[in-house]
Each structure stands twice: as C-alpha cells, then as structure tokens.
C-alpha cells in the first residue's frame, strides 16, 4: 500500500511516470537554450536602457522544470528529490544572476554571462540525462557493479 494513496490519488501518475525523465531532460535542454537567448536579450536591453527584464520563455522553462521535478519526486522519490534540489538551486542562482544583470545595466558595466546559473543548469541537464538515458549504459554499469 502506498502511504500517499489516500492523500493524493496517484493512479494517473503511474501512466505519466515513465515519460517524466524524458520530459525533464527536454525541458532542461530547452532551459539551457532559453538561458542563452535571455542573455543575448539582456545584453541588448542593457545597451538600450537602465535595466533588464525577465525573458518570458526562460521563466516558462524554469517553472516547467520545477513542476516536473516535484511531480517526479512523487514517482521516484530518491531521484526526484535530488533533481528537485538541483532545480531549486538553479532557480535561486538564476534569480541572483538576474539581479546582478540589473546592477550591471544600471551602472553601465559590461553584462557578464550568468556563470553560476549555467553551472547549476548544466548539473540539472547531466542528472536528467543520466536518469532518462540510463538504459543506454545499464549493461556496462551492471557489469561494473556486479
């Protein structure tokens, strides 16, 4: 018996659960792409004015990653919690980097790349890729561990 079965009806999660790692991997790669586009837009905005504005597609991928990782924590508790911690870390780094871009824009400084958020999102992509594509290396991994 699942301890959460009376709190949250989880029957639908059994159908969606096997697809979640692939959806998270796609969303994480999309997040890296929108992060690159957002940085280019921030550089343009800083040249034109005093502040930068959030990039809507990047905010969408951030929210999507958070929701998918929390949903994944219900399906695979250990992997989901590890991924959720990485995604929340990425979001916090992203917020601090956005504020740093605003400070740089207001003080007419050069706009730097969001280094900490890039590292955090790369960790999310690597872990999501490991979890989603583990079937590719499971034979070799089984021989190493056994």
C-alpha positions, 0 to 999 in steps of 0.5 A: 500500500502506498502511504500517499494513496489516500492523500493524493490519488496517484493512479494517473501518475503511474501512466505519466511516470515513465515519460517524466525523465524524458520530459525533464531532460527536454525541458532542461535542454530547452532551459539551457537554450532559453538561458542563452537567448535571455542573455543575448536579450539582456545584453541588448536591453542593457545597451538600450536602457537602465535595466533588464527584464525577465525573458518570458520563455526562460521563466516558462522553462524554469517553472516547467522544470520545477513542476516536473521535478516535484511531480517526479519526486512523487514517482521516484522519490530518491531521484526526484528529490535530488533533481528537485534540489538541483532545480531549486538551486538553479532557480535561486542562482538564476534569480541572483544572476538576474539581479546582478544583470540589473546592477550591471545595466544600471551602472553601465558595466559590461553584462557578464554571462550568468556563470553560476546559473549555467553551472547549476543548469548544466548539473540539472541537464547531466542528472536528467540525462543520466536518469532518462538515458540510463538504459543506454549504459545499464549493461556496462554499469551492471557489469561494473557493479556486479 
